[in-house]
Amino acid sequence: MSTSSIQVPFVDLSTQFELLRGELLPRMEHVMKRAAFILGEEVEEFEQVFATFCGCVECVGVSSGCDALLWAMKSLGIGPGDEVITVANTYIATVLAIKMAGATPVLVDCLVDTWEIDPQAVERALTPCTKAILPVHLYGQPADMNALRKIVQGKSIYLVEDAAQAHGAIYQGEKCGSMGALGCFSFYPGKNLGAYGDGGAVVTKNAEWADYIRMMRNYGQRKKYHHELAGWNSRLDTLQAAVLLIKMRHLDKWNTARRRIAQQYHESLKGYPVRFQSADEGVVPVYHLMAVMTARRDDLLAHMNRWGVQCGIHYPIPVHLQKACEDLALPEGSFPVSEELARQELSLPMYPELNDQQVAHICQSVKAFFED
Ligand SMILES: *Cc1c(COP(=O)(O)O)cnc(C)c1O
């Protein structure tokens, strides 16, 4: 048993709120005093700031990461009869958004070392119906974009990035979200850039697609009460945009802190039977999660809890084995690497507010488990 009284939550958004209180509340109050809660000033300002951050011209704020994925595909005309290739090792939103667009998700496995979409498997999955490839920069680490670009070169197949875990991650000098036709982000509270509720955004360099999404998220109107498209209500909240604007000032610093903590984990746990996600040449990950793999995952998880360290599993059931995906008819064994991740992955606490003492305690807890 641990003799320590240190408690480490899996995420700690309240510590961050206390640090930001003085900046956040006035900006939120500004919205509430004006009583202008739908679109307007903060949403437009945030869209500009986030587009620039991503190295894109256009950004459209929407109500969630899931909606961002849906509208990105719809803007490309993807729908019934079309196939979209994505990776089995992802959060279910990626796959459900493809289904909601009316298209067919075609899943492929991830690579053994980077745990990102396997480009060779993508190549094998291509058919005349393939309309897009949807890589996921999972855990904040960029997928192998050069290999995917090579695959779509000269073909009318789009790359759409699920960058919901990769705000600020860099692939050979390019920001995640800026490399495909469109990039999709989530501002779910626990993400590297998180709102105080749901939120999302699509970034792109294409004004036509941005224009389409800007209309679709707001009942298909460009001008109030003039509905040109059969759109929907999928807007980014103005209060959430105010929160995000303040948090944008800190994002780079936070991502740097995450990388420093990741380095502490890597160094401290060297030689222990945990595997880390390996990174391609020239990438700068943002460590949305600190994922490790170990054959004794469930025992380690229970041990960590006894030592006061909350951990997570991302994700316990692979998407192709979810009931919502049974129509894909992909039995167990279809994607061995993704399935092994579901059995062996453990997420250690990872957020910029973690202090050295906490990180040391987490590492000490892992070591104690294997030294027992
Ligand atoms: C969080 C997440 C989403 C969905 O975002 P929501 O804002 O929760 O809808 C999509 N894809 C990935 C990889 C995610 O991690």
The ligand as an SDF file (V2000), in Angstrom:
LIG
                    3D

 15 15  0  0  0  0  0  0  0  0999 V2000
  -13.3260   14.4850  -28.6090 C   0  0  0  0  0  0  0  0  0  0  0  0
  -13.2000   13.8560  -29.9240 C   0  0  0  0  0  0  0  0  0  0  0  0
  -14.1720   14.0020  -30.9220 C   0  0  0  0  0  0  0  0  0  0  0  0
  -15.5210   14.5920  -30.6980 C   0  0  0  0  0  0  0  0  0  0  0  0
  -15.5770   15.8270  -30.1200 O   0  0  0  0  0  0  0  0  0  0  0  0
  -16.8990   16.2950  -29.3430 P   0  0  0  0  0  0  0  0  0  0  0  0
  -16.6370   17.7570  -29.1620 O   0  0  0  0  0  0  0  0  0  0  0  0
  -16.9630   15.5420  -28.0780 O   0  0  0  0  0  0  0  0  0  0  0  0
  -18.0640   16.0440  -30.2250 O   0  0  0  0  0  0  0  0  0  0  0  0
  -13.9100   13.4860  -32.1830 C   0  0  0  0  0  0  0  0  0  0  0  0
  -12.7780   12.8110  -32.4430 N   0  0  0  0  0  0  0  0  0  0  0  0
  -11.8350   12.6110  -31.4930 C   0  0  0  0  0  0  0  0  0  0  0  0
  -10.5950   11.8650  -31.8500 C   0  0  0  0  0  0  0  0  0  0  0  0
  -12.0270   13.1020  -30.2060 C   0  0  0  0  0  0  0  0  0  0  0  0
  -11.0960   12.8740  -29.2720 O   0  0  0  0  0  0  0  0  0  0  0  0
  1  2  1  0
  2  3  1  0
  2 14  2  0
  3  4  1  0
  3 10  2  0
  4  5  1  0
  5  6  1  0
  6  7  2  0
  6  8  1  0
  6  9  1  0
 10 11  1  0
 11 12  2  0
 12 13  1  0
 12 14  1  0
 14 15  1  0
M  END
$$$$
